[in-house]
Amino acid sequence: MSLAGSSNHIVSVAAHRGDAKTLLAFDILTEGARKGLAGFTIKVKPPTRPQYYLINNLRFEHPEQHARDAAESDNSTINAPIRKFRWLHVPGLDHQGLDPEFGLYTYTIMPRYFGDDQRLRPLDPSMNLEVQVVLAPFQTKSLKLGFTRGFTQSQAFARHFGKSAPIRPKGDELLFDTSEIAGRSPDGSEFRFEDEYRWSGFTARKLIFEILDQVRQDKDLELDIFAYDLNEPDVMKAVISIGIRCRIILDNAALHHDKDDPKPEDKFEQEFVASVDADHIKRGKFGRYQHHKVLIVKKNGVAQRVLTGSTNLSVTGVYVNSNHILIYENQEIAGRYLDVFEEAWNTTASSSFKHSMLANTQHSFDQDVPSTEVTFAPHTEAVARTILGEVITRIGNEVTGGGERASILFAVMELDSDTPNPVYEVLNQIHTERSVFSFGISDNPTGISLYKIGSPDGVLVTGKPGRTNLPPPFEQIRYVGLGHQVHHKFVVCGFRGSDPTVFCGSSNLALGGEQANGDNLLTIRDPEVVTVFAIEAIGLIDHFNFLNGLERAPAAKDQAAAMADRREAAVQSEWFLSTSDGWVGKYFDPQDLHCKDRQLFAL
């Protein structure tokens, strides 16, 4: 179940299930109950570990003047209630470390109020609400989802590993040892590359190695791989160890192939041929790119499961980019991907694929899987326009008929193009459609629309702000430069409506790419799956909305040493919670996007 909820005479709480995270959304049910609202206290109880209160980065200027629990810090939400109507809980940041417990979580939400003296009143247990939700890596029917964390530009990454933590060792060694010491965290403790990778790769990394380890350990299994970028050392070692039970189609476009100056993919090919043979690897590009990111597991020649999505099998793809992965443990779907692989293997991934029946068919599946349709590129121009037209039509239907909770949320790598791209044109303008709640992020949008108080316009932000100069209480963060932060390619339509839909996969949703790249585009109509993607979009957009507002290009002074404790830095900078309910108004103003936000996510 994707949604759990509870309500009383004062407040309602909705708990939306994500991938190893929970989105909590609150609502105040009467106008009178808004008066004096100080915020929300949130208590979390994992399945077996001790309960704890979530932490607020801000506190009151004079905590001693307010009702407080002396056993908790002044930043604990029991002493400093949060001032938002939704909160994304990702366990392990302030509590439980890098290995949080998964299972059934209990959240207790407590609305808090000021008295007439503008001081926080004690907890009133009669107003408390409890809601329970499964917090774990996401799976429904025979589908598993996984996501990279994608927050190298974040306070959390800087706290764990430092602003300048290396993503890979110096030099050009291909199969380096990830157990090597990578550096020291701000608290002085050493960390290894594999520690960094485990945190950054999150659930997507687990799914990749779940597949590889299964095949490596079971000698009756075989593996077929479509790879675009391929330079993740432990992935390459696993593939080589599988040996002749593995076939690989690896991109050979110019960015991955150079006879005079070999690329990492060229070096991997040499390693594979030397260790295995030359008969189990082919190089091709379908016209422009072999852009699939696919693993197909077979037994006795029959496909058993397939991994797909936007995540490249590279250090950047898994540990820097924001990406997603899907695993279908379904023979019918895996078999269709195998058909595509066989066609590509037989033609060395040539552009002739666009004339095959596989490229000109919409492949539909709904047996023991969420309703899924898959198209395989490259296509002819007419077919490509038809497929992208369906994305545009679904977005349009949400705008014109999505109802009070109409919504469009997306994370798409590219939105800027020199050539006509119909989906990009729609997504670049959707924030102006005031009939829908729109939240979007791209590395390259044509414009920026931030979350403004008093404005009903939607939000469109970039995952590649210039070098930011963050004020206290925030530490300075790394800058991705020419690389990608947002590498997702997904669009969510109507996640609280009657036709919840997500478009995802490896396709960049571009007209040129659909005609020249080996790609797969999935359309999934399922409320649980759509909710998970919606939550991923929310987390990214909220984060980069803040960073976009503080962009200071081209350089910023490094103040990290002065901001080692972000909460103490807030105190020194006199950032405090106010003692009034003035923060509440925007959430109930119909002309403010915050109001749509509250209504969309509330119970």
Secondary structure, DSSP 4 states (H G I P E B T S, - for coil): --EEEEE-SSEEEEEEE-SS-EEEEEEE-SSGGGTTEEEEEEEEE-SSSPPEE-B-S--BS-GGGS---TTS-TTBTTTS-B--SEEEE-TTSSSSTTS---EEEEEEEEEEEB-TTS-BPPP-GGG-EEEEEEESS-EETTEEEEE----SSSHHHHHHH-TT--SS-SS--SS--TTSEEEE-TTS-EEEHHHHHHHHHHHHHHHHHHHHHHHHH-TTEEEEEEESSB--HHHHHHHHHHGGGEEEEEE-STTT--SSS--HHHHHHHHHHHHS-STTEEEE-TTSEE---EEEEEETTEEEEEEEES--BSHHHHHTSB-EEEEE--HHHHHHHHHHHHHHHHHTS-GGGGGSTGGG--EEE-SSSSEEEEEEE---HHHHHHHHHHHHHHHHHHHHH--TT-EEEEEESB---SS--HHHHHHHHGGG-TTSEEEEEESB-SS-B---TT----EEEES----B-PPTTPPP----TTS-SB--EEEEE-TTSSS-EEEEES----HHHHHHEEEEEEEEE-HHHHHHHHHHHHHHHHHHHHHHHTB--S-----GGGGSSHHHHHHHTT--B-SSSTTSGGGG-TTSHHHHHHHHH--
